[in-house]
Amino acid sequence: MCKRALHYPQVETPPPQPFLKSLKNTLNEILFADDPFRKIRNESKTSKKIELVLRHVFPILEWARGYNLNYLKSDVISGITIASLAIPQGISYAQLANLPPILGLYSSFVPPMVYAIMGSSKDLAVGTVAVASLLTAAMLGKEVSAVENPKLYLHLAFTATFFAGLMQTCLGLLRLGFLVEILSHAAIIGFMAGAATVVCLQQLKGLLGLSHFTHSTDVVSVLRSIFSQSHMWRWESGILGCCFLFFLLTTKYISKKRPKLFWISAMAPLVSVIFGSLFVYFLHAQFHGIQIIGELKKGINPPSITHLVFTSPYVTLALKTGIITGVLALAEGIAVGRSFAMYKNYNIDGNKEMIAFGMMNIFGSFSSCYLTTGPFSRSAVNYNAGCKTAVSNVVMAVAVAVTLLFLTPLFFYTPLVVLSSIIIAAMLGLVDYEAAMNLWKLDKFDFFVCLSAFLGVVFGTIEIGLILSVGISVLRLLLFVGRPKIYLMGKIQNTEIYRNIEQYPQATTLSGLIILHIDGPIYFANSSYLRDRIGRWIDEEEEKLRKSEENSLQYIILDLSAVGNIDTSGISMLEEVNKILGRRDLKLVIANPGAELMKKLSKSKFIETIGKDWIHLTVAEAVSACDHMLQTAKPDSPEKISGVPEFNNV
Amino acid sequence: MCKRALHYPQVETPPPQPFLKSLKNTLNEILFADDPFRKIRNESKTSKKIELVLRHVFPILEWARGYNLNYLKSDVISGITIASLAIPQGISYAQLANLPPILGLYSSFVPPMVYAIMGSSKDLAVGTVAVASLLTAAMLGKEVSAVENPKLYLHLAFTATFFAGLMQTCLGLLRLGFLVEILSHAAIIGFMAGAATVVCLQQLKGLLGLSHFTHSTDVVSVLRSIFSQSHMWRWESGILGCCFLFFLLTTKYISKKRPKLFWISAMAPLVSVIFGSLFVYFLHAQFHGIQIIGELKKGINPPSITHLVFTSPYVTLALKTGIITGVLALAEGIAVGRSFAMYKNYNIDGNKEMIAFGMMNIFGSFSSCYLTTGPFSRSAVNYNAGCKTAVSNVVMAVAVAVTLLFLTPLFFYTPLVVLSSIIIAAMLGLVDYEAAMNLWKLDKFDFFVCLSAFLGVVFGTIEIGLILSVGISVLRLLLFVGRPKIYLMGKIQNTEIYRNIEQYPQATTLSGLIILHIDGPIYFANSSYLRDRIGRWIDEEEEKLRKSEENSLQYIILDLSAVGNIDTSGISMLEEVNKILGRRDLKLVIANPGAELMKKLSKSKFIETIGKDWIHLTVAEAVSACDHMLQTAKPDSPEKISGVPEFNNV
């Protein structure tokens, strides 16, 4: 065994790098992991370079050249389809945000056009979303009443949209898109389910025809508000709402069973609106407890750039609302863009998408729109309808513009209860039991994150849910670093391979030495833990040996293969462990330290301290070196010699 | 090669564990990493068990039995030595906290007695510390003036001490001591240096004999305050101060050069106080611009339990101050206890120490003491003076009590400028240039943490420094998880070992496949990054192959040895990567997944998806399996066959 050790190469310390170069590499890796400018950098001609940059910034230049009539046909069909969904949904969600219904239509006109120029997804359909709408209402409503001060409320909504767009653009430009990743998949599932529950509960207002309602979103306040007004409930409204809800859910069910019939559920909201309006118009139901939308202003988006509020005390409110809703909108939009890109096998650059979202919200806030993103439902309809490029968004925008110019009077009689049904039907799809059960099966911690997001939203506020889930997710990362696994390794019989003896029960430990594997970086947050834990492993092993009267412990091999990095506290810890071991007459041996570790350990003279000969490329080699020493180095204590290493089945 | 693969055992999925059991194990590992109750648990007799528990709670029962006259002799000598340091330092630090000087003496009486009963360090000397004193002054002083409302200020200081003690006890009882570890070594170096700078600047007040002074601690305000009062400077005070400072620094220098003469620097503060007082007494210097302490009340600690303030609005201020100063005090005390324990080779249980610190502060707050901990300087003197047990603390307490009962009138003429000199001399030792330079050498990031703590304290406030350094340290942990290293592995010639080709330039890549090593857990925070990064490695490799017209890529081996854990986002990422690779006609192969990974991957059916045959115990085996397939499986595309793997030197 020890003969073989001589063939192994030494553990290498990588050549030192100048500080600035390594800083640049690190920053590159953090910010430009996907190396988006590779093509541009490799191009030598300046004119070509400029063209590439333009194409990078405006993806429309990329795909417009290959555009053809077939594409146009598909895009028109899908554009019209999503417009028919966008109009009723837009009006409904604007209601949810306590904003004038017409804003929902405005928001489906300007932003999709901007996205068509700057966005890189071919399938994303732009529009407002329920959760961000409700969140806007909840956050702005806490300080400014939409009923008492509608003008200020409206202007603050524009300002929040502006800040959301600004933040999104900045995140994208600074390549900080990864910050959005702190919303884990599990957190989003729980958060969405909670938000959907809350939104549905809010719709009871419309469904029951109530005119006063609580501003809080938690389930307790909402239920109290509903049941305290039971004498105000309007059965007419309730029955009408349930009928439409049944219709909408049935069409959803059909479309889900037969994906080819996607257009049934896509058209259902518009059909509901039409039927609902006709019902009210002919039966004069507005006088029998059915609330209606009323007059919508004709004409496309009026400018709103002068309405942005930049004066205290409201600017901080708008800023806060903008940032939180903006991050949420980003998380949804990018996830949607990415998943459809995966189906069709093209790439989406998250940071570039952020800039597109940001620009679309900035321009939106200048033209009477509120926060938009790429909602999942609408994009799925777009995809199913066979869209080819972002032209479908343009077609939708044109259809909405036509509606705005000529058709708004048609919505006069649209009952609010239909809008509530549309929202509820859309929201029920967001409660994803199966995904939550799957989390429980796969990863209890993720389920816990999901659950706390859900409970936080349902019993607290939407923000509490967000903060809870992000906090717990981050705590998990910190726990991983703070409590890295450290386990005993054993030799797998008939091989030279050492593995975790818990995972491989057939692996055997060797007498006279223990091999510990540390599964994570060694940082200040875990160095005391690791020191204590190594001490405990040794104590336990010595106790065991004492009982069985076997050879005493002489070598501690630390397998550092999985230790990605170390900081100065970690180095001190290793030095301390080495000293403690020295005092107990034990020798520390290191196996397979990585590049980063070798660099730091050699700079800190730790390698000199324990001796370069005690650092080995593999565990097997370290064992063979120890074994060699056990056989030869201690002729004065013959009871410690073990001719052949003894295997103790664990 | 492929023949050998057959000998390797399969990668094992560990047996499933009931949820509650695995939860218990996890919590145990987080909270009871050092298994403190091992002995008690192993004991079967109840009476013996109770004895062990008592001994665990009150370590005095452990060591008192072996106590002898020799120990007592040593402890009396060291106790007297630290008392001579404690008295002037106590008075000085109480001044720093804007509290009556007598509190410094009170605080060296009760808390050391409590610690002697409950503490487990043999070398720690209990007392107040400069940084926590200044922080108390800065935090309380922001809302309550010590000059205008001295009574309330004093009571708030007691209350803050009570909360600090309560928090420390709770952290210890709940075994949450690891939370203190978020203060990394680097952060503490920078923080201490900054605090020392700030404290020294504050002493210019005493040194220059100024009576009005700013409440801010940042360097700009302090310098402005000093230079705006240049007409008030008292040269007498300045000269006297400089003389004493010179004397103190000289004694420090001597003691540092010859550690046996430690008593010179230990006695120097008392000597300065005596000489200073005599100087004032005989020269009537108090009438010539030298401020003096004035009258100190005789008698030991009066009770203060009824003075604790639990009414708003002040209770939150006291709570906040208590928590921040308490954490700082803990961090210092535990680090000091641990380092001396290491010299003498005994163990300190951090959580038990926290309870001791907590109890000593709770009892302190009941008896007119403010925040105490185990200061480094005093403990070092204790250690050097040859203390054997915590009895030296008792001796110090008795000496202080005697002083309180009989000797306080002697301090009437003590000049404040001497106290300032004592503080400055003590503080200069806290600025550790060498440690900071060492950080720069070893770990730039740690240096950055240290620097920001320093600058935060010096130019902002002490809290800003603390928050900055903790924030940046935590950011580093998150960055580690968010951007794990992922590198190409190559085969080290004449071995079956695969390693990072950047660390081992002699390692060679193989044709037709690439081996990627992921150096960290796969979590939501890095799954998009890893997906992009894997994609980029493949793109780059394919581009290289296209240029060199070699065999095209067919296998991607992911070495998961260092992937300690995975969450559901990570599993989705792997599934996504597998799909993307499938679409590009590449096969994903997994090498050496750990226990946790195997559990989750098999539950999620990922293993079924890629096929159990494509999961290998080692990279070598995975390569040999791929190689086998390359040789046999594709007879229809002969150009892809490579009889013997070709090595490309990188």
Interface residues (C-beta under 8 A of the other chain):
Chain A: H7 Y8 P9 E12 P14 F19 L23 E29 I30 A33 D34 D35 F178 E181 I182 L183 S184 H185 A186 A187 M342 N345 G350 N438 L439 K441 L442 D443 K444 F445 D446 S473 V474 R476 L477 L478 L479 F480 V481 G482 R483 P484 K485 I492 N494 T495 I497 R499 N500 E502 Q503 Y504 P505 Q506 D519 G520 P521 Y523 F524 A525 N526 S527 S528 Y529 D532 R533 G535 R536 S561 A562 G564 N565 D567 T568 S569 I571 S572 E576 K579 I580 R583 G594 A595 E596 M598 K600 K603 S604 L617 T618
Chain B: H7 Y8 P9 E12 P14 F19 L23 E29 I30 A33 D34 D35 F178 E181 I182 S184 H185 A186 A187 M342 N345 N347 G350 N438 L439 K441 L442 D443 K444 F445 D446 S473 V474 R476 L477 L478 L479 F480 V481 G482 R483 P484 K485 I492 N494 T495 I497 R499 N500 E502 Q503 Y504 P505 Q506 D519 G520 P521 Y523 F524 A525 N526 S527 S528 Y529 D532 R533 G535 R536 S561 A562 G564 N565 D567 T568 S569 I571 S572 E576 K579 I580 R583 G594 A595 E596 M598 K600 K603 S604 L617 T618
